[in-house]
Amino acid sequence: MSRVAVRKTHKLYIGGAFPRSESGRSYPALDASGEVVARVAWASRKDLRDAVRAARSAQPGWAGRTAFNRGQILYRIAEMIEDRAATFAEQVARTGASAADAAAEVERAVDSAVWYAGWADKFAQVHGNLNPVAGPFFNISAPEPTGVIGVVAPAQPSLLGLIHRMLPVIVSGNTAVVVASEPWPIPAVSLSEVLATSDLPGGVVNLLTGPVAELTPFLAGHMDVDGIDLTGAGTELATTAASSAAENVKRVVAGRDPLDRSPYFIADFVETKTVWHPKGL
Amino acid sequence: MAQPPAVRDKDWDYLPSAQTAEMVSIDDRYGLYIDGKFRAPRSRRYQETINPATEEPIARVAEAGARDVDLAVSAARTAFAGEWGRMGGGERAKYLFRIARMLQERSREFAVLETIDGGKPIKEARDIDLPLAAAHFFYYAGWADKLEYAFAGVKPEPLGVAGQVIPWNFPMLMLAWKVAPALAAGNTVVLKPAETTPLTALLFASLTAEAGLPPGVLNIVTGAGRTGAAVVEHPGVDKVAFTGSTAVGKGIQRALAGTGKKLTLELGGKGAHVIFDDAPIDQAVEGVINGIFFNQGHVCCAGSRLFVQENIHDHFLDKLRNRLGTLRVGDPLDKNTDIGAINSAEQLQRIEGLVSAGLEEGAELYQPDCALPARGFYFRPTLFTGVAQSHRIAQEEIFGPVLSVMSFRTPAEAVEKANNTPYGLSAGVWTTKGSRILWMADRLRAGVVWANTYNKFDPASPFGGYRESGFGREGGRHGLAAYLKGPWS
């Protein structure tokens, strides 16, 4: 008689813990052929608020880490994805990718994590500079993280798209509330387990699974969220969300190519601070 | 109310020292500057601009309607598709250098006109606004043929037509902040000056014509909020840059949602000025005075909230009240004037409203006993003590010569209080301890932190807000990003 497999309950990832949705709801995640892979948590507005609160309290500590340390932790994320590459590849393949494409996507996700890890202690040097002002002043401009950023991850590629939208947000010291791909949430749930074991402090990334159309307006309208990436929202949803994001002058990004990576994506969610001081005896 | 110490003999006074206005000639009526020519508005509407120092009408200025904005945008589009768009950066640079030089040459004329139309003291228009405006053109002129070196890995391309809306507090300087980087990057411009201060922008339009700037590269459409809305919402505009109130900025952000237009916003502020007990006190007093009374407090980055460490609070306030008594309020064209006219009756009313709210909420008001001119819009330099964090005068931007004073005990408390508004444009710190300056600078959530100085500006230095003070930077290399295509746009 064959052994009965132990199935995993797919939960949310909030403040470093793995709660079910407070709403008690879940929805079936399907594979490309329409078969149910697992039921995943259907995050509610309350879950989203909890996630924002966790992200807010984690933010000063994360931003206060040295850039070197943030780079180390992002590199650790790369290591942990690589370690579970076969699992991720299998999960990505169930979204309809060929086995080879799925393996390639996982490799690219690892490589991009390494790439962004390296930016942690270089980005400020590329983005900031000393300003030669016309007077006896030391004058310097440097980027600082914006704060708490909402990320609506692209539906696909489910893993790489998530990595490509999430890492440029956190590498500078922001914390994130991420709404995972709605049709293909399983790799995101696995990624949350990677994050939980990568020395990433709890609350730096909070991952919600659930209906994008329901969660995005809450995220866009939340007054304690400082910026939002709407790449995973459709045009109509992104427009209404961008409009309500104006209520607290959120920094808004939409329509990024999920395959693309750039140091300028880090710049999407940083604030340039200029400091003046007189020179004298 | 605390009594001010006697500061000077009341009989002693300054003699008038009027700046002559004879080099300025003002027309009775101004059209719109579109496609290199002044034209009567299709709207057929004009509005009056007055001198806020005297309430006398100065001129009638066209109010651009939707059709006029249409013409301006299409002139800008044609110029972008034509000569200007094809021109090499080196040639664009020379036009901008030429404009910078011509502004320097006619600096006093512009300064006097700025003072007449807007009410700011001539010494500020003359020594700050105009030199900085010219410097801004000079700085960005040099970028026009070096754009490929500005952002690593980015091939620089202009966005197209920039629609720009600027405020009344620094009319020429804000024009320079907007126009210089836009043109340096190769865009064309439709600019709407503020309703109450259109004249220097129109003089600048004629200066660019004299400079030979090709028609359509810069278009000036005067008018009020409706005209501004027509500019930013025009489908032919690729990029919007706005400086003004947070409320209007939010409206623009909302209106532009989903349009794909690029947007930068420089909005309101409620700057915190933090004074530690080891600060050089007399210098700090001067910094605080400059921070709140520069340009009548009509400054988005004004240091309008003062936090004094508790153990020096009373001593510092004595000195501050004393200094308030020496400020000269009055005729903006007088070269000795420190505080000129409030820009408009409407703004005066807003200031008076918030000052009443401060009194109603229980704060204690201090104003020096100084005479104000019989006509014109004026407000005495004002400070409030006994202010609570929750008071409106501690939370809302007053945009006038009104300082709200609070105290703190520890650096952590100072940071918490300083960051306790939805804004994040500017902050000031006064202490002699270097490590504390850097510690504070790291924690103050503001786009500009002035340490042991305040209200310094430079074209090479990026300026802009955190949070509800807006996004995007003006000045420096960072200021170019708003006018170029890139992975960020």
Interface residues (C-beta under 8 A of the other chain):
Chain A: V126 N129 N131 P132 V133 A134 G135 F137 N139 S141 T146 D226 T235 A238 T239 T240 A242 S243 A245 A246 E247 N248 V249 R251 V252 D260 S262 P263 Y264 F265 A267 D268 E271 T272 K273 T274 V275 W276 H277 P278
Chain B: A135 F151 A152 G153 V154 T246 G249 K250 G251 Q253 R254 A257 G258 L265 L267 P422 G424 I437 A441 A446 G447 V448 V449 W450 A451 N452 T453 K456 D458 A460 S461 P462 F463 G464 Y466 R467 E468 S469 G470 F471 R473 G476 R477 H478 A481 G486 P487 W488
